[in-house]
Protein backbone atom coordinates (compact mmCIF):
# COMPACT_ATOMS: atom_id res chain seq x y z
CA UNK A 1 0.00 0.00 0.00
CA UNK A 2 1.29 3.34 -0.80
CA UNK A 3 0.76 6.56 1.13
CA UNK A 4 1.90 9.05 -1.40
CA UNK A 5 -0.65 11.69 -2.42
CA UNK A 6 -3.26 10.99 -5.06
CA UNK A 7 -3.22 14.32 -6.87
CA UNK A 8 -6.54 15.23 -8.39
CA UNK A 9 -7.13 18.87 -9.32
CA UNK A 10 -10.47 20.18 -8.07
CA UNK A 11 -12.13 20.21 -11.49
CA UNK A 12 -11.60 16.44 -11.80
CA UNK A 13 -14.01 14.35 -9.78
CA UNK A 14 -14.12 10.59 -9.45
CA UNK A 15 -16.59 9.31 -11.96
CA UNK A 16 -16.99 6.75 -14.69
CA UNK A 17 -16.91 7.24 -17.56
CA UNK A 18 -15.08 10.50 -17.67
CA UNK A 19 -11.91 11.96 -16.24
CA UNK A 20 -9.60 9.58 -14.44
CA UNK A 21 -7.24 10.21 -11.56
CA UNK A 22 -3.94 11.28 -12.99
CA UNK A 23 -5.37 12.62 -16.28
CA UNK A 24 -4.46 16.19 -15.36
CA UNK A 25 -0.93 15.14 -14.44
CA UNK A 26 -0.51 13.12 -17.63
CA UNK A 27 -1.69 16.05 -19.74
CA UNK A 28 0.52 18.56 -17.94
CA UNK A 29 3.63 16.62 -16.99
CA UNK A 30 5.62 18.14 -19.86
CA UNK A 31 5.06 21.63 -18.47
CA UNK A 32 7.57 23.10 -16.07
CA UNK A 33 6.61 22.94 -12.38
CA UNK A 34 6.04 26.71 -12.50
CA UNK A 35 3.69 26.38 -15.49
CA UNK A 36 1.82 23.57 -13.72
CA UNK A 37 1.44 25.72 -10.60
CA UNK A 38 0.14 28.60 -12.71
CA UNK A 39 -2.33 26.34 -14.51
CA UNK A 40 -3.54 24.91 -11.21
CA UNK A 41 -3.94 28.35 -9.61
CA UNK A 42 -5.92 29.59 -12.62
CA UNK A 43 -8.42 26.69 -12.38
CA UNK A 44 -11.75 28.24 -11.27
CA UNK A 45 -12.59 25.18 -9.15
CA UNK A 46 -9.19 25.45 -7.42
CA UNK A 47 -9.83 29.11 -6.65
CA UNK A 48 -13.10 28.21 -4.89
CA UNK A 49 -11.39 25.75 -2.52
CA UNK A 50 -10.51 26.72 1.06
CA UNK A 51 -6.88 27.88 1.44
CA UNK A 52 -5.83 24.72 3.31
CA UNK A 53 -7.13 22.48 0.52
CA UNK A 54 -5.42 24.67 -2.09
CA UNK A 55 -2.18 24.28 -0.13
CA UNK A 56 -2.63 20.50 0.08
CA UNK A 57 -3.08 20.23 -3.70
CA UNK A 58 -0.09 22.51 -4.29
CA UNK A 59 2.02 20.37 -1.94
CA UNK A 60 0.90 17.20 -3.74
CA UNK A 61 1.87 18.69 -7.08
CA UNK A 62 5.28 19.70 -5.66
CA UNK A 63 5.76 16.17 -4.32
CA UNK A 64 4.85 14.65 -7.69
CA UNK A 65 7.35 16.92 -9.44
CA UNK A 66 10.10 15.85 -7.03
CA UNK A 67 9.78 12.20 -8.12
CA UNK A 68 11.89 10.43 -10.71
CA UNK A 69 10.18 9.59 -14.02
CA UNK A 70 9.83 5.94 -12.94
CA UNK A 71 8.27 6.98 -9.62
CA UNK A 72 5.88 9.29 -11.45
CA UNK A 73 4.82 6.44 -13.73
CA UNK A 74 4.26 4.14 -10.72
CA UNK A 75 2.20 6.80 -8.96
CA UNK A 76 0.04 7.38 -12.03
CA UNK A 77 -0.39 3.62 -12.46
CA UNK A 78 -1.48 3.25 -8.82
CA UNK A 79 -3.94 6.10 -9.19
CA UNK A 80 -5.47 4.41 -12.23
CA UNK A 81 -5.47 1.01 -10.51
CA UNK A 82 -7.26 2.47 -7.48
CA UNK A 83 -9.90 4.00 -9.69
CA UNK A 84 -10.75 0.57 -11.11
CA UNK A 85 -11.19 -1.16 -7.76
CA UNK A 86 -14.72 -2.15 -6.80
CA UNK A 87 -16.24 0.55 -4.53
CA UNK A 88 -15.97 -1.59 -1.37
CA UNK A 89 -12.28 -2.30 -1.93
CA UNK A 90 -11.62 1.33 -2.84
CA UNK A 91 -13.18 2.44 0.44
CA UNK A 92 -11.22 -0.21 2.34
CA UNK A 93 -7.93 0.97 0.83
CA UNK A 94 -8.81 4.60 1.64
CA UNK A 95 -9.49 3.68 5.28
CA UNK A 96 -6.22 1.77 5.56
CA UNK A 97 -4.38 4.68 3.93
CA UNK A 98 -5.83 7.03 6.55
CA UNK A 99 -4.76 4.72 9.36
CA UNK A 100 -1.30 4.34 7.82
CA UNK A 101 -0.99 8.13 7.66
CA UNK A 102 -1.26 8.26 11.44
CA UNK A 103 1.73 5.96 11.92
CA UNK A 104 5.38 6.89 12.24
CA UNK A 105 7.03 6.97 8.77
CA UNK A 106 9.40 4.11 9.65
CA UNK A 107 6.44 1.91 10.65
CA UNK A 108 4.56 2.81 7.45
CA UNK A 109 7.60 1.75 5.44
CA UNK A 110 7.87 -1.52 7.36
CA UNK A 111 4.21 -2.29 6.64
CA UNK A 112 4.65 -1.44 2.96
CA UNK A 113 7.66 -3.74 2.70
CA UNK A 114 5.76 -6.55 4.41
CA UNK A 115 2.74 -6.13 2.14
CA UNK A 116 4.92 -6.04 -0.99
CA UNK A 117 6.57 -9.29 0.14
CA UNK A 118 3.08 -10.86 0.27
CA UNK A 119 2.00 -9.58 -3.13
CA UNK A 120 2.17 -13.03 -4.76
CA UNK A 121 0.18 -14.75 -2.00
CA UNK A 122 -3.53 -15.42 -2.01
CA UNK A 123 -5.63 -13.37 0.42
CA UNK A 124 -5.91 -16.43 2.69
CA UNK A 125 -2.13 -16.88 2.70
CA UNK A 126 -1.66 -13.19 3.47
CA UNK A 127 -4.00 -13.39 6.47
CA UNK A 128 -2.19 -16.48 7.72
CA UNK A 129 1.19 -14.76 7.39
CA UNK A 130 -0.07 -11.59 9.12
CA UNK A 131 -1.19 -13.76 12.06
CA UNK A 132 2.12 -15.65 12.20
CA UNK A 133 4.35 -15.44 15.30
CA UNK A 134 7.05 -13.67 13.27
CA UNK A 135 4.67 -10.90 12.18
CA UNK A 136 3.23 -10.65 15.70
CA UNK A 137 6.75 -10.12 17.00
CA UNK A 138 7.53 -7.43 14.41
CA UNK A 139 4.23 -5.54 14.18
CA UNK A 140 1.79 -4.14 16.71
CA UNK A 141 -1.84 -5.23 16.81
CA UNK A 142 -2.84 -1.94 15.14
CA UNK A 143 -0.30 -2.44 12.37
CA UNK A 144 -1.46 -6.00 11.75
CA UNK A 145 -5.09 -4.82 11.65
CA UNK A 146 -4.12 -2.39 8.90
CA UNK A 147 -2.40 -5.22 7.06
CA UNK A 148 -5.50 -7.41 7.44
CA UNK A 149 -7.55 -4.58 5.97
CA UNK A 150 -5.42 -4.59 2.85
CA UNK A 151 -4.95 -8.36 2.62
CA UNK A 152 -8.14 -8.96 0.64
CA UNK A 153 -7.41 -6.27 -1.93
CA UNK A 154 -5.84 -7.53 -5.13
CA UNK A 155 -2.65 -5.53 -5.24
CA UNK A 156 -1.02 -4.93 -8.62
CA UNK A 157 2.25 -6.69 -9.25
CA UNK A 158 5.16 -5.14 -11.11
CA UNK A 159 4.45 -5.64 -14.79
CA UNK A 160 0.68 -6.01 -14.36
CA UNK A 161 -1.18 -4.17 -17.07
CA UNK A 162 -2.76 -1.02 -15.71
CA UNK A 163 -5.99 0.21 -17.25
CA UNK A 164 -5.10 3.34 -19.18
CA UNK A 165 -7.45 6.17 -20.02
CA UNK A 166 -7.79 6.98 -23.71
CA UNK A 167 -5.24 9.55 -24.84
Secondary structure, 3 states (H helix, E strand, C coil): CCCCCCCCCCCCCCCCCCCCCCHHHHHHCCCCHHHHHHHHHCCHHHHHCCHHHHHHHHHHHHHHHHCCHHHHHHHHHHHHHHHCCCHHHHHHHHHHHHHHHCCCHHHHHHHHHHHHHCCCCCHHHHHHHHCCHHHHHHCCHHHHHHHHHHHCCCCCCCCCCCCCCCC
